[in-house]
Amino acid sequence: MGCGAGMEAQLELVQLYCDGSGAKLNLSKCVVLPLHRRRLVPQLGSVRVLERGQTVKYLGIPFGQASVTQALLEDLDRKFY
């Protein structure tokens, strides 16, 4: 099974849960963070795939493939100094 097919199966499983529970998944706010740097992750509809060097914030904390130390320090400097 390819990476894209695996992601589609996972999204279908989440949708099945949402249908049963009444929960909703806002795909426009979802981001795929590939952890394997050498494997290409295909674009899946409206779900954004982070590329190398890009970061995303979750609860105010930056996440990405590479070290986010610099991004975190810059964010703290901007907020407190």
C-alpha positions in Angstrom: 0.0 0.0 0.0 1.4 3.4 -1.0 1.7 6.3 1.4 -1.2 8.1 -0.2 -3.5 5.1 0.0 -2.6 4.7 3.6 -3.5 8.3 4.4 -6.7 7.9 2.5 -7.6 4.8 4.6 -6.8 6.7 7.8 -9.0 9.7 6.7 -11.8 7.3 5.9 -11.5 5.7 9.3 -11.6 9.1 11.0 -14.6 10.1 8.9 -16.4 6.9 10.0 -15.7 7.8 13.6 -17.0 11.4 13.0 -20.2 10.1 11.3 -20.9 7.9 14.3 -20.0 10.3 17.1 -21.2 13.6 15.6 -17.6 15.0 15.6 -16.3 17.0 12.7 -12.9 17.2 11.2 -11.9 20.5 9.6 -9.6 19.3 6.8 -8.7 22.9 6.0 -7.0 23.1 9.4 -5.2 19.7 9.1 -1.5 19.4 8.2 0.5 16.3 7.4 4.0 16.4 9.0 6.1 13.7 7.2 8.6 12.3 9.6 10.6 10.4 6.9 12.7 13.0 5.1 13.4 10.9 2.0 9.9 9.7 1.3 7.6 12.0 -0.7 4.1 12.3 0.6 1.5 13.0 -2.1 -0.9 15.9 -1.7 -4.3 14.7 -0.5 -7.1 17.0 -1.5 -7.3 20.0 0.8 -4.9 18.5 3.4 -1.7 20.5 3.4 1.6 18.5 3.5 4.5 20.3 5.2 7.7 20.5 3.1 11.2 20.5 4.4 12.0 23.7 6.4 8.3 24.5 7.0 6.8 24.5 10.4 3.3 24.5 11.8 2.2 25.6 15.3 0.1 23.4 17.5 -1.0 25.0 20.8 1.6 27.7 20.2 4.5 25.3 19.8 6.3 25.0 16.4 6.7 21.6 14.8 8.6 20.6 11.7 11.0 18.0 10.3 14.1 20.0 11.1 15.0 21.4 14.5 12.5 24.1 15.5 14.8 25.6 18.2 15.4 28.8 16.3 11.8 29.3 15.5 10.8 28.7 19.1 13.5 31.2 20.3 12.4 33.8 17.8 8.7 33.4 18.9 9.7 33.8 22.5 11.8 36.9 21.8 8.9 38.4 19.8 6.5 37.8 22.7 8.6 38.8 25.7 11.3 41.2 24.6 
